[in-house]
Amino acid sequence: MFDNVISDRAKEIFCHIAPRYGLTLEEWNHDTDHVHIMFRGQPKSEISKFINAYKSASSRLLKKEFPKIREKLWKETFWSQSFCLLAAGGASIETIRQYIETQGER
């Protein structure tokens, strides 16, 4: 599903919505079926609300702008309902950034 063009557009949407929730993008990369995102939040950031808003807006916009996506979807669903959110407390930011940068490489 994700190629460089679709990933870049998904990233643009993220960067447009994130500031409203007190979030800033640190790193972004994609594989064929998911994205890895490192972002910085503030204590008042409502991350689950942001993720729901992002998934809703990006799904609608990506399907509209890239009609070929619809051919690969199951029941019109672009994103799964779940997500994995990890705090970076134990690892250095550089370690996490390197991990994200290498996703999708074989």
Backbone hydrogen bonds in HBPLUS format (Angstrom, degrees):
<---DONOR---> <-ACCEPTOR-->    atom                        ^
c    i                          cat <-CA-CA->   ^        H-A-AA   ^      H-
h    n   atom  resd res      DA  || num        DHA   H-A  angle D-A-AA Bond
n    s   type  num  typ     dist DA aas  dist angle  dist       angle   num
A0002-PHE N   A0032-THR O   2.94 MM  30  4.80 166.3  1.96 129.7 132.2     1
A0007-SER N   A0003-ASP O   2.91 MM   4  5.96 163.1  1.94 156.3 161.9     2
A0008-ASP N   A0004-ASN O   2.88 MM   4  5.94 156.7  1.93 142.6 149.2     3
A0009-ARG N   A0005-VAL O   3.07 MM   4  6.34 154.9  2.14 145.8 152.2     4
A0010-ALA N   A0006-ILE O   2.91 MM   4  6.14 159.0  1.95 150.3 156.4     5
A0011-LYS N   A0007-SER O   2.88 MM   4  6.09 150.5  1.97 147.9 156.3     6
A0012-GLU N   A0008-ASP O   2.98 MM   4  6.27 150.5  2.07 142.6 150.2     7
A0013-ILE N   A0009-ARG O   3.04 MM   4  6.34 158.7  2.09 151.0 155.8     8
A0014-PHE N   A0010-ALA O   3.01 MM   4  6.26 156.2  2.07 143.2 149.9     9
A0015-CYS N   A0011-LYS O   2.92 MM   4  6.20 163.3  1.95 154.0 157.5    10
A0016-HIS N   A0012-GLU O   2.98 MM   4  6.21 134.6  2.19 141.3 153.7    11
A0016-HIS N   A0013-ILE O   3.16 MM   3  5.06 129.7  2.42  93.4 107.1    12
A0017-ILE N   A0013-ILE O   3.07 MM   4  6.31 154.0  2.14 153.2 158.7    13
A0018-ALA N   A0014-PHE O   2.86 MM   4  5.76 168.5  1.87 163.4 166.9    14
A0020-ARG N   A0017-ILE O   3.09 MM   3  5.86 141.5  2.25 124.2 133.1    15
A0021-TYR N   A0018-ALA O   2.86 MM   3  5.43 154.7  1.93 120.4 128.5    16
A0023-LEU N   A0018-ALA O   3.14 MM   5  4.97 166.3  2.16 129.7 128.3    17
A0022-GLY N   A0019-PRO O   3.11 MM   3  4.89 168.1  2.12 104.6 106.8    18
A0024-THR N   A0040-ARG O   2.91 MM  16  5.24 151.4  1.99 145.5 154.7    19
A0040-ARG N   A0024-THR O   2.79 MM  16  5.24 160.9  1.82 154.2 160.0    20
A0026-GLU N   A0038-MET O   2.73 MM  12  5.29 157.4  1.78 152.4 150.9    21
A0027-GLU N   A0038-MET O   3.00 MM  11  4.90 155.5  2.06 138.0 138.3    22
A0038-MET N   A0027-GLU O   2.84 MM  11  4.90 169.5  1.85 141.4 143.0    23
A0029-ASN N   A0036-HIS O   3.00 MM   7  5.30 145.1  2.12 152.3 157.9    24
A0036-HIS N   A0029-ASN O   2.76 MM   7  5.30 169.3  1.78 156.6 157.6    25
A0031-ASP N   A0034-HIS O   2.86 MM   3  5.45 167.9  1.88 164.4 164.6    26
A0045-SER N   A0042-GLN O   2.87 MM   3  5.15 161.2  1.90 115.9 122.3    27
A0050-PHE N   A0046-GLU O   3.00 MM   4  6.30 155.9  2.06 151.3 159.1    28
A0051-ILE N   A0047-ILE O   2.87 MM   4  6.13 166.4  1.89 158.6 161.4    29
A0052-ASN N   A0048-SER O   3.08 MM   4  6.25 162.5  2.11 145.6 149.9    30
A0053-ALA N   A0049-LYS O   2.97 MM   4  6.17 161.8  2.00 148.9 154.1    31
A0054-TYR N   A0050-PHE O   2.72 MM   4  5.91 164.1  1.75 161.0 165.9    32
A0055-LYS N   A0051-ILE O   2.87 MM   4  5.97 169.7  1.88 152.0 155.1    33
A0056-SER N   A0052-ASN O   3.06 MM   4  6.12 160.9  2.09 144.9 150.4    34
A0057-ALA N   A0053-ALA O   2.98 MM   4  6.11 175.4  1.99 153.7 155.3    35
A0058-SER N   A0054-TYR O   2.81 MM   4  5.77 165.8  1.83 155.3 160.1    36
A0059-SER N   A0055-LYS O   3.01 MM   4  5.80 154.5  2.08 136.4 143.9    37
A0060-ARG N   A0056-SER O   3.18 MM   4  6.31 168.8  2.19 148.2 151.2    38
A0061-LEU N   A0057-ALA O   2.95 MM   4  6.12 170.6  1.96 155.8 158.7    39
A0062-LEU N   A0058-SER O   2.81 MM   4  5.72 165.5  1.83 148.8 153.8    40
A0063-LYS N   A0059-SER O   3.07 MM   4  6.06 164.1  2.10 146.7 151.4    41
A0064-LYS N   A0060-ARG O   3.14 MM   4  6.22 146.2  2.26 138.5 147.9    42
A0065-GLU N   A0061-LEU O   2.84 MM   4  5.98 164.1  1.87 155.6 159.7    43
A0066-PHE N   A0062-LEU O   2.83 MM   4  5.66 144.7  1.95 144.6 153.0    44
A0069-ILE N   A0066-PHE O   2.92 MM   3  5.85 166.6  1.94 132.8 136.5    45
A0070-ARG N   A0067-PRO O   3.12 MM   3  5.79 139.0  2.29 116.6 124.2    46
A0071-GLU N   A0068-LYS O   3.21 MM   3  5.60 141.6  2.36 106.5 115.8    47
A0072-LYS N   A0069-ILE O   2.92 MM   3  5.56 151.5  2.00 119.8 127.8    48
A0073-LEU N   A0070-ARG O   3.36 MM   3  5.25 158.1  2.41  99.3 105.7    49
A0077-THR N   A0074-TRP O   3.29 MM   3  5.89 166.4  2.31 117.5 120.8    50
A0096-ILE N   A0092-SER O   3.17 MM   4  6.55 161.8  2.20 154.2 158.3    51
A0097-ARG N   A0093-ILE O   2.85 MM   4  6.03 162.0  1.88 151.6 157.3    52
A0098-GLN N   A0094-GLU O   2.93 MM   4  6.10 160.4  1.97 148.5 152.9    53
A0099-TYR N   A0095-THR O   3.05 MM   4  6.28 155.3  2.11 144.2 151.0    54
A0100-ILE N   A0096-ILE O   2.97 MM   4  6.26 165.3  2.00 157.3 160.2    55
A0101-GLU N   A0097-ARG O   2.92 MM   4  6.09 161.7  1.95 152.1 157.6    56
A0102-THR N   A0098-GLN O   3.13 MM   4  6.29 140.9  2.29 142.9 151.4    57
A0102-THR N   A0099-TYR O   3.25 MM   3  5.44 131.8  2.50  97.7 109.7    58
A0103-GLN N   A0100-ILE O   3.20 MM   3  5.41 162.4  2.23 108.7 114.1    59
A0105-GLU N   A0102-THR O   3.21 MM   3  5.68 160.3  2.25 131.2 133.0    60
